[in-house]
Amino acid sequence: MLATLLFLGSCAPASAPTPPLASRADGPSVSPAAGLAAQVDVVALSLDRRWYTVPDQISSEPAVASVEFGADASAGAPRLRLDPGGRDLPLEPDALPRRWSARIDLAGMAPGVYRVGVTERIGGAYTQVGAISAELRLSQPEYAVWTLDFEGDAAGDPELANTAAIADTLKIPMTIMWNPRAWTTSQVTPARAEAMAAWTKARAASGDEISLHLHMWTDFVRASGLVARTAPNWAGRSDGYDVPMTAFSEAESRTLIEFALKLMAEHGMQRPTTFRAGGQFANAANLRALAAWGFVADASAVPAGGFGRLPLPWTLAADAQPYHPAAEDANIAGSLQVLEAPTIGGNTYAFTKATIRPMIDADLSYLAPPSTVATQRRAITIVSHPGTIVASERAAIETLFAAFEPLRYDRGNGPLRFITLAQLATAYSR
């Protein structure tokens, strides 16, 4: 296919069309006297996708239009026209006879539904040709992130197999949040820790992301060189698992993160750049420590509420969207380079196919309805645990993800992409 000269002007929103930009030429100049004596019919007009998304840092594909004419249309210098807005751009001869094509740069276009037609120069003036047209559906992107928290205890092979089967069958990338406590405790055998780590590294080799997840287990905290503690806690345990990371200072958080990264490097695991704190407890001090170690995203935030016997440190709305927090208050937007990706999609733990419907309804309410163009960029983060995905929870997760099918970009159904947490940080990078 020959290179296409793209129209560089912006396109008005569907709600406020502007007059055709007739004074600006996108292609070679055409003599006013040139043109066809009569129109050449358009036999077919198609786009390479049904849905497109407004370009951002991770996706900027153009729309590719193909036009087939009933005869040679060269003398008419045919062009595409997009309405509303009146934008037009030249078609270029394709490899096949009577087939022409154009690449439509979507940058600057407003979300909406556009009619794509064809014009030809006939008798010195451009004229719309026939009734054949295509529909270009341009939406703001929507993103879903599936995060998988290792808790630092043992996860069995059947559960890991269920987790992988969901991802592979439904084509959903995983953000696997590894917990290095498995290497500092006698509660997880070296063989089991190695099996879990090998599974994680194999998933990363196939394209999944390795992230970091920390609980304040007493043995892990002591191994890092800090004094372990058992209070405050959200569940009344005595092993530190339920002690919030918010109980640790910024300096202590840096030490814990440094130790975790050291363990992961020693065991041949990729360096993570994204994070979640145990129990979703994190504050500005913890996030500053993450930023100091070069992390790009955190998924600790959740809507306001409590967890067990403790209030959560978050004051966010139920549909909170990704933001860069303030250095002194993690609940408001600011200048930290760490993207906060609130886990508004819920936790699949202990759900079954019969009980997960309310979670599905809530998640879908945060996104544009099926067949509807999203006018605002949206993201949803969901959490599961590889160690708990037994058959019943697997069925629940599969039911949840099946509900997203009418929205999925990779299926040609809508603007929703499943991506990793690191990719989300890129999409929202400043």
N, C-alpha and C positions, 0 to 999 in steps of 0.2 A: 504494500500500500504506500502511495506517495505521501510525503509529509504535507500536512495541512496548515495553512496560515490561519491562526486562531484570532478571533475577534477579541480585542483587549478591553473594550468598554464594559462597564457594569450593567447588570440587568435589573430593572425595577421589580419590586415584589409583585406577586400575582394580584395583590389587593390594590395596587396603585400603578397600573401600566403607564408607560411613557410613550410618546410618539416614536415612530420608526426613525432610526438614526441614518437617514438617507444621505446626509452630507459626508459620512465617514466611510471610506472605502476599505474593505477587508482584503480584497484580492486585486489581481491585475486590472488596470483600467480597461473599460470596454467602450468602444466608439458608440456614440448615440445612434448611429445609423445601423449598428450591428444587431443581429438577433435572428430569431426564427421567423418564418412567414406564418407558421401556425404552431401551436403547442405540440410538444412531444409528450405523450401520456406517461404518467408514472404508473408502473405496473405493481411495484411493491416498495414500501418504506418501512424500515424496522430499526430498532435500537438494540444494542447488545445486552441491555438489562431492562427490567421493568422498574426497578427502584435505583435511585442514586442518592448519595448523601453529600451535604455541603462539605467541601474539603477542609481537613484539619491536619494536624501534625502526623497522623498515622495513615491517612487515606486521602488521596487526591486524584482518583481515577477520573478521566474524562468520560463523557458519554460518546459512544461511537455510533453514528448513524449510517445506514446503508440504503441506497436508493437504486432501484432498477427501472430503467426507462424502456418503453416499447420500441424505440429507435434511437439513432444517434442524436444526442441532445447537445453536442459540443457547441454548436453555433449559438445556443441560448445561454451559455455560461451559467448553468443552473446553480442555485443557491438554496440553502436551508433557511427557513424562517421560523422563529420561535415567538409564540404569542401566549399570554400577553407580554408586551414590552417591545415588539417589533424588531427584535434583534435578528440579524441575518449574517450568514457567513458562507464562504464559497464551498462548493462540492468539488472534489477532485476525482479524476478518472481512476477507477480501480483496476485490478488485474483482469477481471472478467469483462467480457463485452457488455456494453450498455449498463454496467454497474458503476456507481459513483459512491463516494463516502466522505464523511467529515468527522472530525474529532471536536466535540463541544467542550471547551474549557468551562467548568462549572464555578470557578472562583468568582466571587462577587455576585452570584445569582441568589436571589431570595428563595426560601423554601416555597414550594407551590407546585401546581400541576400545569405543565406547559404543553401546548399543541405544537407539534413539529410538522411543518409542511414544506413544500417545494415551490420555488418561483423560477421562472425562465424569462429571459429577455426576448420579448416578442414585439416586433415592429418598433424597436427602440426603447421600450419600457418594460420593467419587470412586472410580471403578472403571476398571481397564484395559479398553480396548476392542479386542476382536478380536486376531487374530494378526499383522496387518500392522504392520511396523516398518521402520525404516531403520537403517543402520550408519554411525556417525560415527567416522571414523578420525582421531585427533588425534596429531600427531607433533611432536617438537622439529624446528625447521627445520634443513635442511642447505643449504650454499651452495657453489657452484663459481664461481671467478673465472678468466677467460681473459685473461692479460696478453700483450701483444705488444710486444717490445722492438725499437725502432730502435737500431742500433748506432753510428750516427754516420757510417756510410759510405752508399753509394748502394744504394737498393732499386728494382728495376725495376718497370715497369707490370704485366707478367704476374704477378709474385709478389703485388703489391698487389691485383690483380684476384682471384687465388685466395683471398687472405685475406678480402676482402670477401664473396666468394661463400659461403665457409663460414659466416660470421656471418649473412648474410642468409637463406641456405637453411635453416639449422638454428635460426634465431632465438636466437642467442647474443650477448649484448652483449660488446663488447671494451673492455678497458682498454689504450689505445694509449700506450705509453711513448715519448714523443718524445725524441730526442737532438739538442740544438741544436748539436752539433759540426758538423753538416752546413752550418752557416752560417759556420764559422770555418776551413775547410780548402779548399785548391785541389784536393783529391782528389774532391770532389763539385762538379759544375758548378752555377752558379746556377740554371740551368733545371731540373736534376734535383732540387735542394733545394726549389725552388718547387713542383714536381710532387708531391713527397712531402708537403710541408707542406699543399698544397691538398687532397690526399687525406685527410690527417689531420683537417683542419678540416671537411671535408664529412662525415666519419664522426661527428665530434662534433655536427654540426648534426642528425644523425639519431638521436642519443641515446647514442653511445658516449662513453667518458671519455677525456680527454687527461691523461696522467700524465707523469712525468719519469724519464728513464733516463740516467745518466752513466757514461761510461768516461773514463779519465784520459789521453786522447789528448794528446800533447805540444803540438800546435798549439792545442787548446782551452784547456789549462792556461795556456799563455803568453798567450793572448788575454784570459784572466781577470785577468792581472797577476801570477800566481804563477810560481815557478820550476818548470819541467817536470822530470820525472824518468823514468827508464826502468827502475828497480829499486826494490824487488823486483818480480818479474813471474811470471806463472804459465805463460807459453808461450815465453819467450826472444825476444820481439819487441823492436824498438827504437823503436816509435812511440808508446809509452805506453798503447796499447789494453789491454794485459794487466797494467798496474800497478794494484794494488787501491786502492780509495778509503781503506782502512784505513791507508795510508801517509801520509795527509794528516790534519793536526790538526783539531780542532773549528773553530778560527778559519779555517783554510784551506778547510774544507768549507763554512763559511758563505759565503766569497767565491765558491767555485765555484757554489753554489746561487744566490746573488744574481745572478751573471753569466748563468746559464742562464735565470732568470726574466726578466731584462732583455731578453735576445735574443728570447724567446718573445713578450713584450709588444710589442717593436718590430716583430715580424712578424705581429701580429694574431692570435696564438694564445691560447686560454684559459689562465688561470693554473692550473697543476696543484696538486693538494693531496696527491698520492700519489707514491711513488718506488720505484725499485729501483737499487741500485748495480751497476756492471759486474762480471760474474763472480760475483755474489752476495756480494761482500766488503763488509761494513759492520760497524761496531762502535758502542759506546756514544757515542763522540765524534761520529761521523757522524750518529747518530740525534738527539743533542742539537742539532746544527746544523739538522736538519730541523724539529725542534720549534720552534726559535727563529724559523723562517720560516713557521710555521703549518701545516706539513704534518700530515695526520691519519692517514696509513698508510704503511707501508713493506713491501715484499715481497722484501727482500734475503735473509732468513733461509732456510736449507735444513737438512736433517738433517746431523749431524756427518759429517765426512769431509774429503777433499781435492779440489782442482781443479788439474789440471796439476801443476806442481812445488811448489805451495804448499798448506799446510793451510788449510782454511776456518776462519774465526773462530767458527764455530757449534758448539755441543755439544748440539744438540736431538735428540729422538727422531724416528724415521721418520714418525710420525703426529702431530707437533707441531701444536698448535692455536693460533689467534690469541691474543695476549696483549699487554698493555702492559708494555714492558720497564722495568727499573731504569735510573736515570740513569747508573750507573757500570758496569753489566754488562748487555749486550744479551741475554744468554742466560737471564736470570731475570726473573720478573714484578716490576714496580715501579710507579713513579708517572709515567713519561713519558706525555704525551698522544698520542703517536704509536702507533697500533696496529701491532704486528708480525704480518704475515700470512705464515707460513712457506710457501714454495713446495714443498709436499710432493707435488704432483701430477706433477712431472717436467717435462722439457724435450723438446719434440717434434722438436728439430733432427735432421735426417738419418734419422728413422724412416721406414719404409714400412709399407704395409698388412700386409705379411707379418711385420714385426719388432716391431710395437708391442704385441703381445699381453701381454708381461710388464708393461709400463707400465699397461695397462688393468687387469690383475688386481690390481696393487698399489693403484691408485687406488680400485677398487671395495671393496677390503678396508678402507678407511678410513671407509666409509659403511655405513649399515644396509642389509641385503639387500633386494631387491625385495619388495614387499608387507608389509614389516616396519615397525612403528612405531619411529622413532628415539627413544630415551629420553634422549639427550644431543645438544645442539647441536654440529654439526660443520661444518668448512669445509675446502675444498681449493682450492689455487691452482696453476694450470698456466701454463707459459711457452712461447711460440713467438716467432718473429722474422719480421716481414713481408717482409724481404729474402731469406729462404731458402725460402719456401713455394712450391716448385716442385710439379709435378703429383704426384710420389711422396709428398712430405710432406703435401700437401693430402689425399691418400687416407688417409694414416695418421691425420691429425687427425680426419677425418670418421668413420673407424672408431672412434677413441677416443670421440668424442662420441656416436656411435650406441649405445655400450655404456651410456651414462647414460640412455637413453630410458626404461627401465622404472622410473626413479626420479624423473622430472621432474614438478614441480608444475604447470607450465603445460600439460602434457599430461594432467593428472588421474591420473598414475600413482604419485606418491609425494611426499616432502617436499623434494626437491632443487630449489633455484632457482639459475639462472645470473644473477649480478649483477656489478656493477663493483666495483673495489677501494674506491672512495669509499663505495659503498653498504655494503660489508662493514664499513668503519670506523663507519658510522652504526649498523649492527646491533649492533656490540660496544661502542658508546659507553657511557661511564660517567656 
